[in-house]
Amino acid sequence: MTRVLVTGGAGFIGSEFVRSMLRTRPLDRVTVFDKLTYSGVRQNLAEVADHPRFSFVLGDICDPVAVDQVMAGQDAVVNFAAESHVDRSIRGAEDFVRTNVMGTQVLLDAALRHRVGRFVQVSTDEVYGSIDRGSWTERQPLAPNSPYAASKAGADLLALACHRTHGLDVVVTRCSNNYGPYQFPEKVIPLFTTRLLNGRSVPLYGDGRNVRDWLHVQDHGRALALVLDRGRAGEVYHIGGGTEISNRELTDLLLTALDADPGLVERVPDRKGHDRRYSLDTEKIRTELGFEPRIPFTDGLAQTISWYRDHRDWWEPLLERAALE
Ligand SMILES: NC(=O)c1ccc[n+]([C@@H]2O[C@H](COP(=O)([O-])OP(=O)(O)OC[C@H]3O[C@@H](n4cnc5c(N)ncnc54)[C@H](O)[C@@H]3O)[C@@H](O)[C@H]2O)c1
């Protein structure tokens, strides 16, 4: 029996990970610890709410007392808890530093105290900045551009330092852009999909030529389970989908899939400091852990669009929360 603490498990990726863990790993007990910020949704965990091996604890990873209590008796931690939206970090970075940096340190300290056997820090390709050609390996120096990416880079470095200084069994994963069901409707795919479903315009940043690599959230979850089980302590693993497309191309795919008027695309001034391209070299996780993404982007995107079409009851109440103040 492994007891796994999943922080931020009521969010998009964390909740997929929890649902999948409980489905596929009959010996694991899962505790979600989540503050339920604007992007944390209890309903994301409705499917497992009554599961005998699941429990939910409401709390803030920056609260050392609450974290200490929930950490007692855990064998492993997978830390998803974060402020995760770049645009919000540009408007104000304080919550990002608090949760992403300080909260991660609170978790690391508690994991050390309770002799937790494994700590997976879930991170992002955005910590490397932007790359015009080629791909980053895990040895690439960090050069984040947004406050979000800088706060995630800080957390990665604290986690790795905790391994080197104190010997905590830490593994860091850096993943490319995720998409799939239950993604909060502020991120580009659910934002554009829900707006087009409502016949509204979609705001495309700058010239639309920023390139992102897309990975289905279920593939991310499978990769994280492999890292949890077999990743080497003190190492960083890249997780990528191998599907690089520009935001303009993505927008066209969504317009076509939803049979929407191309005139609904509204060019808006570029995001400040907008990274041009992210690209991860994923050789290490493929050769060491045998990970390959399984869901082709076109299939995953079609399935995701259908999910949003069929789950208005999930996203309509969130639209107000998604609007930037
Ligand atoms: N979405 C992506 O494309 C992507 C890509 C790579 C890495 N990541 C990383 O994956 C993780 C999860 O991302 P997501 O897209 O699911 O984000 P999300 O915003 O959907 O979920 C974040 C969750 O963390 C919780 N949370 C926030 N602050 C907290 C705090 N102080 N204490 C406890 N819980 C708190 C929220 O309530 C929410 O449930 C993040 O660490 C993010 O940096 C995301």
PDBQT file of the ligand as one rigid body, heavy atoms in Angstrom, charges set to zero:
ROOT
HETATM    1  N1  LIG A 401      -1.649  23.375 -17.636  1.00  0.00    +0.000 N 
HETATM    2  C1  LIG A 401      -0.519  23.159 -18.272  1.00  0.00    +0.000 C 
HETATM    3  O1  LIG A 401      -0.461  23.191 -19.498  1.00  0.00    +0.000 OA
HETATM    4  C2  LIG A 401       0.747  22.837 -17.480  1.00  0.00    +0.000 A 
HETATM    5  C3  LIG A 401       1.886  22.462 -18.201  1.00  0.00    +0.000 A 
HETATM    6  C4  LIG A 401       3.042  22.126 -17.476  1.00  0.00    +0.000 A 
HETATM    7  C5  LIG A 401       3.037  22.170 -16.089  1.00  0.00    +0.000 A 
HETATM    8  N2  LIG A 401       1.911  22.554 -15.430  1.00  0.00    +0.000 N 
HETATM    9  C6  LIG A 401       1.943  22.564 -13.947  1.00  0.00    +0.000 C 
HETATM   10  O2  LIG A 401       1.030  21.578 -13.515  1.00  0.00    +0.000 OA
HETATM   11  C7  LIG A 401       0.438  21.960 -12.273  1.00  0.00    +0.000 C 
HETATM   12  C8  LIG A 401      -1.067  21.903 -12.363  1.00  0.00    +0.000 C 
HETATM   13  O3  LIG A 401      -1.503  22.781 -13.403  1.00  0.00    +0.000 OA
HETATM   14  P1  LIG A 401      -3.037  22.902 -13.771  1.00  0.00    +0.000 P 
HETATM   15  O4  LIG A 401      -3.112  23.350 -15.174  1.00  0.00    +0.000 OA
HETATM   16  O5  LIG A 401      -3.766  21.665 -13.349  1.00  0.00    +0.000 OA
HETATM   17  O6  LIG A 401      -3.440  24.117 -12.824  1.00  0.00    +0.000 OA
HETATM   18  P2  LIG A 401      -4.852  24.501 -12.191  1.00  0.00    +0.000 P 
HETATM   19  O7  LIG A 401      -4.790  25.973 -12.018  1.00  0.00    +0.000 OA
HETATM   20  O8  LIG A 401      -5.979  23.893 -12.960  1.00  0.00    +0.000 OA
HETATM   21  O9  LIG A 401      -4.838  23.789 -10.764  1.00  0.00    +0.000 OA
HETATM   22  C9  LIG A 401      -4.089  24.273  -9.675  1.00  0.00    +0.000 C 
HETATM   23  C10 LIG A 401      -4.667  23.664  -8.401  1.00  0.00    +0.000 C 
HETATM   24  O10 LIG A 401      -3.831  24.084  -7.304  1.00  0.00    +0.000 OA
HETATM   25  C11 LIG A 401      -4.681  24.510  -6.247  1.00  0.00    +0.000 C 
HETATM   26  N3  LIG A 401      -3.933  25.501  -5.442  1.00  0.00    +0.000 N 
HETATM   27  C12 LIG A 401      -3.520  26.737  -5.855  1.00  0.00    +0.000 A 
HETATM   28  N4  LIG A 401      -2.904  27.354  -4.842  1.00  0.00    +0.000 NA
HETATM   29  C13 LIG A 401      -2.906  26.497  -3.777  1.00  0.00    +0.000 A 
HETATM   30  C14 LIG A 401      -2.390  26.567  -2.445  1.00  0.00    +0.000 A 
HETATM   31  N5  LIG A 401      -1.753  27.650  -1.991  1.00  0.00    +0.000 N 
HETATM   32  N6  LIG A 401      -2.560  25.497  -1.649  1.00  0.00    +0.000 NA
HETATM   33  C15 LIG A 401      -3.211  24.385  -2.092  1.00  0.00    +0.000 A 
HETATM   34  N7  LIG A 401      -3.722  24.270  -3.325  1.00  0.00    +0.000 NA
HETATM   35  C16 LIG A 401      -3.560  25.326  -4.159  1.00  0.00    +0.000 A 
HETATM   36  C17 LIG A 401      -5.893  25.118  -6.928  1.00  0.00    +0.000 C 
HETATM   37  O11 LIG A 401      -7.007  25.189  -6.073  1.00  0.00    +0.000 OA
HETATM   38  C18 LIG A 401      -6.093  24.127  -8.081  1.00  0.00    +0.000 C 
HETATM   39  O12 LIG A 401      -6.884  23.041  -7.683  1.00  0.00    +0.000 OA
HETATM   40  C19 LIG A 401       0.991  23.352 -11.961  1.00  0.00    +0.000 C 
HETATM   41  O13 LIG A 401       2.039  23.223 -11.036  1.00  0.00    +0.000 OA
HETATM   42  C20 LIG A 401       1.498  23.857 -13.297  1.00  0.00    +0.000 C 
HETATM   43  O14 LIG A 401       2.574  24.744 -13.114  1.00  0.00    +0.000 OA
HETATM   44  C21 LIG A 401       0.765  22.884 -16.099  1.00  0.00    +0.000 A 
ENDROOT
TORSDOF 0
